[in-house]
Amino acid sequence: MHEETSKEIKLSSIKPIVSRTDLTGRIKYANPYFVEVSGYSEKELLGSPHNIIRHPDMPKVIFKLMWQRLQKNQNILAVVKNRSKSGDYYWVTTLFEIKYNSYDKSPEGYLALRKAVPKGARKIMEPLYRELLIQESRGGVEASEAYLVDMLREKNMTYDEFMKETVEYNGLVAKFFHSMQKLFS
């Protein structure tokens, strides 16, 4: 993991980080807290690919899974380590959801709702992501994906069940995301 020269950005437990993209992942909207945490100006963010904040510690398989799900019109919950402009990092629980055109109901982009990741979730995800990166370095995204599929099979869980359990997606966490979805719909 790349934390030797960077520091963790401590996130607010109540402020959401929100962004909207077009169908190709280019940022169309960034809320003020996203601008603040990312270290980029709003002007720098708008029109940029969302992977401008991708941290190298993130396994590619997570983004492969995300894009597969979104292209099938399915929302996805993920734990993501992001990198700010300064190189510092922050961990978030992210709900990626599809936004539809209000007239013809066709997909027009994506909404990412984020909140600070629970400490317990990070303790689970950091070693998993380390292993996924090892598998990726040995055999590409396919090897990383095979490892993830095997891990989920051993737990007898779907990806969604694993993520909801990991981030404690119930009670206040679920209410947070539901209220953000209503606010940004």
Secondary structure, 3 states (H helix, E strand, C coil): CCCCCCCECCCCCCCCEEEEECCCCEEEEECHHHHHHHCCCHHHHCCCEHHHHECCCCCHHHHHHHHHHHHCCCCEEEEEEEECCCCCEEEEEEEEEEEECCCCCCEEEEEEEEEECCHHHHHHHHHHHHHHHHHHHHHHHHHHHHHHHHHHHHHCCCHHHHHHHHCCCCHHHHHHHHHHHHHCC
